[in-house]
Amino acid sequence: MSVKTCDHHKGKKKKIFRRIFWGIVIFLFIVLVTILIIWAILKPNKPTFTLQDVTVYAFNATMANFLTSNFQVTLSARNPNDKIGVYYDRLDAYITYQSQQVTYRTAIPPSYQGHKEMDVWSPFVYGTNVPVAPYNFVTLSQDQANGNVLVTVKVDGKVRWKVGAFVTGHYHLNVRCPAFITFGARSNGVAVGDSGAVKYQLVQRCSVSV
């Protein structure tokens, strides 16, 4: 076989491989464009969260620069989309005061939320002798003494969207729910059993970013 014949066969193989390569690239491009068009038409809306109530079992800011607290929060989450499902792959609930985290994080079990579905979670969120920045502790002590404390229930996590058989990558979910807690004579909560716990019905709409 001559050298020219070998070069001719190599050239054919290169052309075939090149066509296969560009065929795959074009196919993937078409699939991607199709997904983006479907995504744009569906226009997914982020989930809506509502803080239904907060039960306070303990709230003690008497030890200098430390807070011991125990809450049970009831959160409802609704998927407003009629063609898109939501995977909640990781959710952590915790409480902040003046933008400082004052409880440990509590994990909410992963779940899938279908079209127009609603889930309700009631995690316990607590912290024992959690350090509080001195400048925050001063106002926290004053707020507790005055009988009014504004805290924020937060949920951070990762979600994925499901459109038909297609599932997106992870998106970071941030939920912020203000909760106004009253103590002493000003308390507008309801006593729960003989434990000294007080339940506050809030039905507070939360801000959500994805």
N, C-alpha and C positions, 0 to 999 in steps of 0.2 A: 504494500500500500504506500502510495507516495505521500510526501510531506504535505502537499497541497490538499489531498483528500482528508487527512487528519485535521488540518486547520479548518476545512469546510465543516466537518462533523462537530468540532468544538464550537464553531460559530453558531451552528444550529442549536446546540444545547444551551448556549448563553442566551439566545433569543427566546427559547422556550422558558427558561428559568426567569428571564426578565418579564415575559408576559404573565407568568404565574404570579410573580411578586406584585406586579402592578394590578393584576386582577384582584388579589387579596386586599391590597391597599384600597382600591376603589370600592370593593364590597364593604369593608369595614367603615369607610367614609359614609357610604349610603346608609348603613345601619345607624351610625352615630347621628347623622342628620335627621333620620326618621324619628329616632328617640327624642331628639331636641325639639322637633316640630310637635310631637305628641305631648311632650312636657309643657311646651308653651301654650298649647291649646287647653290642656287640663288646668293649668295655673294652680298648682297646689297651695293650699292655705295652711298656715302653721296651726298646731293644736291650740285649743283654748283651755286654760286652767282656771279653776275657782277654788279658793280657800273656803271650805264650808264651815269649819269650826276649829277651835283650839282649846284643848283641855290642859290646864296647868296643874301639875302634881307637885311641883317644887319650883321655887324661885327665891334664891337666897344670895343677896349681894352684900352681906354684912361683914364677911371676912375681906380685909383690905386687898383690893386688886384681884379678887377671885370670885367667880360666879358658879354656883351649883344650881342646875335647873333640870326640869323634866317636863316635857310637853308631849302630848299626842295631837297630831295635826291630821285633819281630814281634807284630802285634796281630790277634786274630780278633774279628769282630763277628757276632753271630747275631740274626736276627729271630725272636722267640719266638711271634709271632702267626700263626695259621693262616688269617686272612681279611684281613689288613692288610699292605700293602707299605710299604717305607721308601725314600724318596729321600734319599741323602746328597749334598746340593747343595754343601756346602763343609766340608772337614775340614782342620784344621791340627794337626800334631803338634809337640811341643816338650818340653823337660825343665826342671824347676825343682829348686832346692835351697833348703830352708827358705822356701818360698813365693816365691822370686825366680827369674825366668826366666833360665836360664844358657846357652841355645842359641837359635839362630834358629828360626823357624817353618818347617816343611816341609809343603807342601800334598800332601794325598792326593787322587788323581783322583776326581771325582764318580762316583757309581754308584747303581744301583737294586737293592734287595734284596727278593726275592720272599718269599712265605710260607715260614717255617721255614728260610730259606736262611742260609748262612754265608759271609762274605768274610774273606780273610786279606790283610793289608797288611804290607810290610816296608820302611818308609821309613828313609832315613838322616837322622839328626838331629844337627846339629853346630854348633859355634860357635868362632870364632877370636878369641882375646884379648877375650872378652866381659867387660865390667866387672862385678865382684861387690862388693856393699856390704861395707865393711871388717869390720863385725861378723859378717857371714856368712862372709867369707873366712877369718877366724881359725878358726872351727869347721870349715870345709871343709878347710883345710890340716891341722888336727889329725886329722880323720876319715881323710883320705888317708894320713897318716903311721901311723895306727893300723891301717890296712888295712880299714876299714869305712866305706862311704859310702851313705847312704840318699837316693836321688833319687826324683822323681815324674815318670813319663811322663804327659803330659797331651794330650788331644785336645779341641779346641774346634771347633764348627762349627754348621751349620744343617741341619735335617732337615725333611722333609714326610712326612705319612702319606697312603697311597692306599687308599681303601675303594671297591672297584668302579671306577666311572668318576670318583668324587669324590676330589679331591686337596686337602688342607688347606693353610693358609698355613705359613710357616716357624716352626719351634720351635728354640730355642737348645739345643744338645747340649753337655754338659760331661762329660768322662771323666777319671778320676783313677786312675793305676796306680802304686802304690809299687813301687820296685825297689831291692833291697838288693845293693850291689856290694861285692865283697871284693877286696883287692889283696895282692900279695906272698905270704908264706908261708901266709896265711889264705885265699887264693883257692880257691874251689870251682868255678871256671869251667874250660872246656876250651879249650886253645890252638887257634887257627884259622890254619893255614898257617904261613908263616915271617914274617908281618907283625907279629907280637907281639900280635895281637888275641886277646881272650879272650871266649868265649861263655858266657853264664849261662842255664841252663834254669830258668825261673821258674814258668810256668803260674800266674800270679797273677791272681785275679779282680779286676776294676776296679769302682770305684763309678761309677754313671752317673746323671745327672740331666738331665731334659728339661723 
